[in-house]
Amino acid sequence: MKHRIIFAVLMSFTLSLMMSAWITYVNIGLHPDFVSFWMHAWVLAWPAAGLISFIAGPFLHGLAHKLAVKF
């Protein structure tokens, strides 16, 4: 269980940070306040990403394993 929580925190941190940066850039470009907008988006995205990673992670891990074995 500890591993699952740590993984969800690290994965959600990384994905939400990178995805919020990308989407902020796509939406506003390199605006002078880019970092401020990005951090605001990331603070909102990380908790959602963490919860989704924790809940969906085991299912998706199992699905990935089944697909890897099949193909």
KEKOLGU-705963 format. One record per residue (C-alpha): residue in one letter; residue number from 1; z negated, y negated, x negated. Coordinates in Angstrom, 2 decimals. Each point is the difference from the previous one (the first is absolute). Layout:
! KEKOLGU-705963
<rec><rest>A</rest><nr>NUM</nr><z>Z</z><y>Y</y><x>X</x></rec>
...
//
This chain:
! KEKOLGU-705963
<rec><rest>M</rest><nr>1</nr><z>0.00</z><y>0.00</y><x>0.00</x></rec>
<rec><rest>K</rest><nr>2</nr><z>-0.82</z><y>-2.40</y><x>-2.85</x></rec>
<rec><rest>H</rest><nr>3</nr><z>3.46</z><y>0.60</y><x>-1.50</x></rec>
<rec><rest>R</rest><nr>4</nr><z>1.65</z><y>-0.69</y><x>3.38</x></rec>
<rec><rest>I</rest><nr>5</nr><z>-1.83</z><y>-3.33</y><x>0.38</x></rec>
<rec><rest>I</rest><nr>6</nr><z>0.75</z><y>-1.13</y><x>-3.56</x></rec>
<rec><rest>F</rest><nr>7</nr><z>3.65</z><y>0.98</y><x>0.37</x></rec>
<rec><rest>A</rest><nr>8</nr><z>0.31</z><y>-1.87</y><x>3.32</x></rec>
<rec><rest>V</rest><nr>9</nr><z>-1.55</z><y>-3.14</y><x>-1.50</x></rec>
<rec><rest>L</rest><nr>10</nr><z>2.21</z><y>0.06</y><x>-3.11</x></rec>
<rec><rest>M</rest><nr>11</nr><z>3.21</z><y>0.89</y><x>1.84</x></rec>
<rec><rest>S</rest><nr>12</nr><z>-0.55</z><y>-2.54</y><x>2.77</x></rec>
<rec><rest>F</rest><nr>13</nr><z>-0.90</z><y>-2.70</y><x>-2.54</x></rec>
<rec><rest>T</rest><nr>14</nr><z>3.17</z><y>0.58</y><x>-2.01</x></rec>
<rec><rest>L</rest><nr>15</nr><z>2.39</z><y>0.40</y><x>2.92</x></rec>
<rec><rest>S</rest><nr>16</nr><z>-1.37</z><y>-2.90</y><x>2.04</x></rec>
<rec><rest>L</rest><nr>17</nr><z>0.02</z><y>-2.30</y><x>-3.04</x></rec>
<rec><rest>M</rest><nr>18</nr><z>3.61</z><y>0.79</y><x>-0.90</x></rec>
<rec><rest>M</rest><nr>19</nr><z>1.33</z><y>0.12</y><x>3.56</x></rec>
<rec><rest>S</rest><nr>20</nr><z>-1.68</z><y>-3.25</y><x>1.02</x></rec>
<rec><rest>A</rest><nr>21</nr><z>1.48</z><y>-1.68</y><x>-3.09</x></rec>
<rec><rest>W</rest><nr>22</nr><z>3.47</z><y>1.29</y><x>0.84</x></rec>
<rec><rest>I</rest><nr>23</nr><z>-0.14</z><y>-0.96</y><x>3.68</x></rec>
<rec><rest>T</rest><nr>24</nr><z>-1.45</z><y>-3.43</y><x>-0.80</x></rec>
<rec><rest>Y</rest><nr>25</nr><z>2.81</z><y>-0.57</y><x>-2.51</x></rec>
<rec><rest>V</rest><nr>26</nr><z>2.65</z><y>1.14</y><x>2.50</x></rec>
<rec><rest>N</rest><nr>27</nr><z>-1.43</z><y>-2.29</y><x>2.68</x></rec>
<rec><rest>I</rest><nr>28</nr><z>-0.64</z><y>-3.19</y><x>-1.99</x></rec>
<rec><rest>G</rest><nr>29</nr><z>1.54</z><y>0.44</y><x>-3.46</x></rec>
<rec><rest>L</rest><nr>30</nr><z>-1.69</z><y>-1.50</y><x>-3.04</x></rec>
<rec><rest>H</rest><nr>31</nr><z>-1.84</z><y>-2.66</y><x>1.97</x></rec>
<rec><rest>P</rest><nr>32</nr><z>-2.47</z><y>-2.19</y><x>-1.95</x></rec>
<rec><rest>D</rest><nr>33</nr><z>-2.84</z><y>1.61</y><x>1.98</x></rec>
<rec><rest>F</rest><nr>34</nr><z>1.40</z><y>3.53</y><x>-0.37</x></rec>
<rec><rest>V</rest><nr>35</nr><z>-3.16</z><y>1.48</y><x>-1.50</x></rec>
<rec><rest>S</rest><nr>36</nr><z>-2.18</z><y>-1.48</y><x>2.72</x></rec>
<rec><rest>F</rest><nr>37</nr><z>2.24</z><y>1.41</y><x>2.77</x></rec>
<rec><rest>W</rest><nr>38</nr><z>0.23</z><y>3.33</y><x>-1.82</x></rec>
<rec><rest>M</rest><nr>39</nr><z>-3.78</z><y>0.34</y><x>-0.40</x></rec>
<rec><rest>H</rest><nr>40</nr><z>-0.53</z><y>-0.86</y><x>3.66</x></rec>
<rec><rest>A</rest><nr>41</nr><z>2.48</z><y>2.70</y><x>1.02</x></rec>
<rec><rest>W</rest><nr>42</nr><z>-1.56</z><y>2.50</y><x>-2.40</x></rec>
<rec><rest>V</rest><nr>43</nr><z>-3.57</z><y>-0.58</y><x>1.26</x></rec>
<rec><rest>L</rest><nr>44</nr><z>1.23</z><y>0.81</y><x>3.49</x></rec>
<rec><rest>A</rest><nr>45</nr><z>2.10</z><y>2.99</y><x>-1.09</x></rec>
<rec><rest>W</rest><nr>46</nr><z>-2.44</z><y>1.82</y><x>-2.28</x></rec>
<rec><rest>P</rest><nr>47</nr><z>-2.56</z><y>1.11</y><x>2.63</x></rec>
<rec><rest>A</rest><nr>48</nr><z>2.78</z><y>1.29</y><x>2.26</x></rec>
<rec><rest>A</rest><nr>49</nr><z>1.67</z><y>1.79</y><x>-2.90</x></rec>
<rec><rest>G</rest><nr>50</nr><z>-3.33</z><y>1.52</y><x>-1.04</x></rec>
<rec><rest>L</rest><nr>51</nr><z>-0.70</z><y>1.38</y><x>3.44</x></rec>
<rec><rest>I</rest><nr>52</nr><z>3.54</z><y>1.33</y><x>0.37</x></rec>
<rec><rest>S</rest><nr>53</nr><z>-0.15</z><y>1.61</y><x>-3.48</x></rec>
<rec><rest>F</rest><nr>54</nr><z>-3.32</z><y>1.66</y><x>0.74</x></rec>
<rec><rest>I</rest><nr>55</nr><z>1.09</z><y>1.35</y><x>3.38</x></rec>
<rec><rest>A</rest><nr>56</nr><z>3.64</z><y>0.90</y><x>-0.67</x></rec>
<rec><rest>G</rest><nr>57</nr><z>-0.37</z><y>1.02</y><x>-3.66</x></rec>
<rec><rest>P</rest><nr>58</nr><z>-1.01</z><y>3.64</y><x>0.48</x></rec>
<rec><rest>F</rest><nr>59</nr><z>2.72</z><y>0.60</y><x>2.61</x></rec>
<rec><rest>L</rest><nr>60</nr><z>2.67</z><y>-1.63</y><x>-2.15</x></rec>
<rec><rest>H</rest><nr>61</nr><z>-1.16</z><y>1.89</y><x>-3.07</x></rec>
<rec><rest>G</rest><nr>62</nr><z>0.37</z><y>3.28</y><x>1.90</x></rec>
<rec><rest>L</rest><nr>63</nr><z>3.40</z><y>-1.03</y><x>1.36</x></rec>
<rec><rest>A</rest><nr>64</nr><z>1.21</z><y>-0.95</y><x>-3.48</x></rec>
<rec><rest>H</rest><nr>65</nr><z>-1.13</z><y>3.39</y><x>-1.30</x></rec>
<rec><rest>K</rest><nr>66</nr><z>1.85</z><y>1.84</y><x>2.79</x></rec>
<rec><rest>L</rest><nr>67</nr><z>3.17</z><y>-2.02</y><x>-0.62</x></rec>
<rec><rest>A</rest><nr>68</nr><z>-0.18</z><y>0.55</y><x>-3.76</x></rec>
<rec><rest>V</rest><nr>69</nr><z>-0.31</z><y>3.75</y><x>0.49</x></rec>
<rec><rest>K</rest><nr>70</nr><z>2.84</z><y>0.06</y><x>2.54</x></rec>
<rec><rest>F</rest><nr>71</nr><z>2.45</z><y>-2.02</y><x>-2.10</x></rec>
//
